[in-house]
Amino acid sequence: MFKSVLVALAIGSAASPADAQMSAAPIRSALPDVSSISASNAAGVLQYCISNELVSSTSGGIVLDDLRKKPDLTKSSDFAAGANGQILGNKRFSIGTAPAVLQSQACDLVLKRAKHSF
């Protein structure tokens, strides 16, 4: 009986695979490559990220306001895709369907790219 109690305690206190997965560091290769996204797509993505509270509205808003000064930027299909959470890099990345830990990291990547490249 004593042995079965110890086994039950050990099993009950062990972290589940889901807990281990949630606490694991994200895989860098799972994040999108934003080096080739357009200014229009970056602006749309920033709008999505700000409205979904995935990036600071203060820092994201400043960059988004600067991007919106470019003519016809918000009229493109790249902007519309970004506003729907689609990063159009070398491969498409949907922010809304990504694991939560990757969503804000993807938004941060786009914010950094937009700050320094457009």
Secondary structure, DSSP 4 states (H G I P E B T S, - for coil): -HHHHHHHHHHHHSPPHHHHHHHSPPPGGGS---TT--HHHHHHHHHHHHHTTSS-HHHHHHHHHHHHTSTTGGGSHHHHHHHTTEEESSSEEETTTS-HHHHHHHHHHHHHHHHHH-
